[in-house]
Amino acid sequence: MARLLGTSGIEITPIIVGTWQAGKSGWVGIEDAEVIQALRAAFDAGITTFDTAEVYGKGYSEQIVGQALAEVRDRAVIATKVFANHLKYQQVFDACEGSLKKLKTDYIDLYQIHWPTGAFNSEIVPIEETMRALNDLKQQGKIRAIGVSNFSRDQLAEAAQYGRIDSLQPPYNLFWRGIEQDAMPYCVENNISILAYSPLAQGLLTGKFGADHQFEEGDIRNKNKLFQGEHYQRAQQALAKLRPIADRNQCSMAQLALAWTIAQPQVNAIAGARNSDQAVQNAKAAEIQLSESDLAEIDAIGRTVTDHLDDNPVMWNFAA
């Protein structure tokens, strides 16, 4: 079950628990106690790896993760991220200290640059300066490995000139496959683990949203391109074709989508969970063995959606 994170020697699980929702911001109907139970249930079900970020609920997600994993910290792998507005040398150190405190730990297993410099109108900082800070943190034992998130292949290659990058965290799922063209081959070649976020396309791949579904006001999915217009209609048609494959493998649609994702080269999947049942169901996806013909069939069905998307790598219309 365990896999290695890049060349770091750190063992991670192919299914990773994502905790964006634990920060509550951008999500509706999240209960702390339920999230903490979900994280513990995931750990009990064999998932050792948890991903958070300083920006999720302004540190609230990190606090919840720290609280949930306090008793099993030595057996858990915690990944967090420094945001685009904290990429200067001293800012990286300060952000790391803040994360360590909130997570109630003295080391972070994987520390990632959340977005490239300049994102969200942040000040441009040379990648060399940010990497120098990360290398120093690593040398001090405060972080064990360095990763990047939302980087293109070129940005990843540039960062790698200044230090060892062990992971890339991009959006990737059956309906969103931009990294297959550029970043994935680079990661395979350089033994960089891919930690795919939104492997269920924010729930679309669970099949639980029908053709006329409306999300509540304030739900981030209202801006997700896959939930809009023709893309959404194509996704519904694709989901109808995926259902028989899930039935054949005696698994849910969500488990099928996760199993497909972690069967791709170097790819692990970050899946969020609102409650214990979701966490346990996600964990079980790691046990599903899809046949070559299943994988090929799923691949072809996914393309009926992805072939119509443009080249913009961001999954949401944030500006909208």
Secondary structure, 3 states (H helix, E strand, C coil): CCEECCCCCCEECCEEEECHHHHCCCCCCCCHHHHHHHHHHHHHCCCCEEECCCCHHHHHHHHHHHHHHHHHHHHCEEEEEECHHHCCHHHHHHHHHHHHHHCCCCCEEEEEECCCCCHHHCCCCCHHHHHHHHHHHHHCCCEEEEEEECCCHHHHHHHHCCCCCCEEECECECCECHHHCCHHHHHHHCCCEEEEECCCHHHHHHCCCCCCCCCCCCCHHHHEHHHCHHHHHHHHHHHHHHHHHHHHCCCCHHHHHHHHHHCCCCEEEEEECCCHHHHHHHHHHHHCCCCHHHHHHHHHHHHHHHCCCCCCCCCECCCC
